[in-house]
Amino acid sequence: MSRRARQHEIARLLGVQPVSSQAQLVDLLAQEGIEATQATVSRDLDALGAVKVRVGGGEVMYAIPELASEQIAPREHLVRVLSEWVAQVRHSGNIVVVKTPPGSAHVVASAIDRSGLDEIVGTVAGDDSIFVLADESFGGEALEALIADYAGLS
């Protein structure tokens, strides 16, 4: 299993159930048929930006924080997300189609939406595809090139 796929599964697990330790996460991954060491899980949690948060009853759980929807994310965040999750970029007119691994489109679309790029009007995400609408003055071809460059595909 690739690092990206494992990290996607970790993010999914953290979103659907409370996880209080790396050892517990290693066990949960094993139940999904994914072998990982505690050291690998530690690196994956760090790469995902996971933090420990205190929940009801004083327990501490892992969570992946999301930026407030109105907050502009740093350009480095967009480049990191695109380089890790984008598999293909194509355009047709002012629409750019971004392909991701299954279940990952929402992560990439959120990063694009929060990038604050004037060249982008908005996104619509499915499971593994995103439609990104380019501003008319910029155009789909130029936006395809920009996204491909940020993703390291050019």
N, C-alpha and C positions, 0 to 999 in steps of 0.2 A: 504494500500500500504506500502511496506517495505521501510525503509530508503534508501537502495541501489537503489531501483527502482525510488524513488523520486529524489535522487541525479542524477541518470542517466538522468531523464527527464529534470532536471535543466541544466545539461551540454549540452543536446541536444538543449534546448531552447536558451541558451547563444550562441550556435554555429550557429543558423539560423536567429536570429534577435537581434537587439540592445536592451539591458535591462539596464535602468539607475537607477532603485531603487528596493529595496526589495519589496516595496508595488506593483510595477508593476509586479514583478516576482510572487508574491502571486496571483495576478489577472490572469496572464498567466497560472499558474498551475491550477487555478479554472476552466479556460476555457477548460482544458484538463481533468477535472473531478477529480483533485487531491486537496484535502483540506490540507492546511498548514498555519500555523501562521507565522507572520513576524519573530518571535524568532526562529522558526524551520528553516525557509529559511536562516536566518543569520548563524545558526550553520552549515547548509548544505553548504553554500558558503564557509565558513571557512574550512570545511573538504575537499572540492574540491580544495582548494588553489586559489579560485577566487580573482581577484584584480580589482580595478577600474582603467581604462585607459582613457586618454583623446583622443578623436577622432576629426575628422574634425569639425570645427565650435566651438571648445572648449567644446563640450558636454563630459560628463563622463559616461562611460558604464562599465558593468561588463565583465570580460573576464577570461578564465582559461588559464594561460600561459603554454606553452609546452617547455620542455627542448630542447635545440639544439640537433639535431640528433647525433652529435659527442660527446656530453657531457655525461660523465658517471654519472648516478644518484646514490645518496646514497643508501646503502643497505636498510635503513629504508623505503625509498620510495617504493622499490620493495615489501618489507614485507607488508606495508600498503595496496598497491594496490591488491596484491594477497589475503590477508586476507579479503578484502572487496568485491572482485569481482569473486573469483574462487569458483565454485560449485563442481567440480569433476576433478580428474587427473588420467589418465591411460596411460600405455605405451605399445608399440609393437615394439620390436627391439630397434632401436635408435630413434624412434619417440615417443614423449610424446604428448598426446592429452589433452588439458586443456579446460574444459567447463565453460562458463560464462553465466550470464543472457543475453537474446537477446539484440543485439546492443552494447555489452560491450567488445567484443573480442579485438577490436583495442586498447582499453585503456590498457588492460593487456599485449598484445603483445608488445606495445610500451615500457612499463615498463620493460619487459623481455629483449627486444633488448638493452635498455639503461642501463642495470644492469652491463654490463662489465664482466659477468661471463664467464670464459674460458671454462666451461663445455657445453656452448650453442653455436652452430654454427649459428642458426638463427630461425626465426619464419615466419609462414604464418597464417594470421588471416582471418576468415570469419565473420559471424554475431555473433555467439555464441560459436564458437570453434576455437582453435588455435593448429596448428601443431608446436611443438618445436623440432628441430633436435638437438639431443645430440651429443657431440663430441664422436668419436669412443672409445677413451681411457677411457671415463667416463661411457657411456652406458645409455640406456633409463631407465632401472630399477632404477639406482641410481639417475638420474635426476628427475624421478617421485617422489621419496622419498624426494628429496630436495625441489621441488616445493610444494608438499603436506605439508611439514613441515613449509615452509614459509607462506603458506595459512592457517595454523592452522587446517589442515584436518587429520593430523597423530595422 
